[in-house]
Amino acid sequence: MLSLQPEKVAEFYQKLFSWKTSRANALGYREMLSGVPSSIDGGVWPAPPESTTFVQLFVEVEDVDSSIAKAEKLGAKVLVPKSVLPDGDTMAVLQDPTGMSFGICRLRSPSA
């Protein structure tokens, strides 16, 4: 999620779903941890003042480069090029042919 009020948003979802929150990550955003092994965790990032609030879907993939190439062949555009984050995760943000943005990521292995 991207929000102009990240603390308030994190607190709301924490109380609503009994999620845990953590800022113990390399980028300092508010991780939202469901505590359910089969669930997808998320996060709340502060938005720039000119931005609107939105939710960004991220899909974990085996290979970010090949997923970007395949998406582009299918008509997607790259909005945020592939980046390696300080914690070792790799991500990119794309836009599908209808204009919907989505992220792809490859999480670093726990042993790395």
MOVENTA-V429638 format. One record per residue. SS is DSSP state (H for helix, E for strand, - for the rest). PHI is phi in degrees with one decimal (NA if undefined). OMEGA is omega in whole degrees, 0 to 359 (999 if undefined). Layout:
SS_PHI_OMEGA / SS_PHI_OMEGA
This chain:
-_NA_175 / E_-121.8_186 / E_-144.7_173 / -_-73.1_179 / -_-127.9_187 / H_-60.0_180 / H_-64.2_181 / H_-65.0_179 / H_-64.4_180 / H_-60.2_180 / H_-63.7_179 / H_-59.0_182 / H_-69.3_176 / H_-61.0_181 / H_-71.6_182 / H_-64.5_186 / H_-109.4_183 / -_59.7_177 / -_-77.4_173 / E_-93.6_175 / E_-120.7_180 / E_-149.3_173 / -_-113.9_182 / -_-83.8_177 / -_-142.4_187 / -_-63.6_183 / -_-102.7_176 / -_74.2_177 / -_-80.0_182 / E_-90.2_176 / E_-72.7_177 / E_-110.4_187 / E_-111.4_184 / -_-74.7_183 / -_80.1_180 / -_-106.2_185 / -_-55.6_183 / -_-89.2_183 / -_-95.8_176 / -_-100.0_177 / -_-81.2_182 / E_-144.2_180 / E_-159.8_178 / E_-121.2_180 / E_-109.4_174 / E_-71.1_180 / -_-92.9_172 / -_-64.4_185 / -_-54.9_183 / -_-85.5_185 / -_-87.0_171 / -_-107.1_178 / -_-74.2_175 / E_-158.5_176 / -_-107.6_180 / -_-110.7_177 / -_-77.3_173 / E_-119.9_178 / E_-116.5_178 / E_-78.4_181 / -_-126.1_178 / -_-72.8_186 / -_-140.2_183 / H_-64.0_182 / H_-60.0_181 / H_-69.3_177 / H_-68.7_176 / H_-63.5_181 / H_-60.3_180 / H_-65.2_179 / H_-61.3_180 / H_-64.2_177 / H_-62.4_180 / -_-89.0_175 / -_104.5_179 / -_-79.4_175 / E_-119.8_177 / E_-85.5_177 / E_-95.2_177 / E_-126.8_182 / E_-59.5_178 / E_-51.2_180 / E_-135.7_172 / E_-98.5_182 / -_-80.3_182 / -_-56.7_180 / -_-85.9_177 / -_99.4_176 / -_-69.6_178 / E_-118.3_182 / E_-149.0_173 / E_-152.6_176 / E_-121.4_182 / E_-124.0_176 / E_-127.1_180 / -_-74.1_184 / -_-61.3_179 / -_-92.0_180 / -_101.8_180 / -_-80.3_178 / E_-86.6_177 / E_-154.0_179 / E_-110.5_171 / E_-124.0_181 / E_-150.1_172 / E_-128.5_181 / -_-81.1_179 / -_-63.6_178 / -_-75.1_181 / -_-57.2_182 / -_-85.3_183 / -_-77.2_999
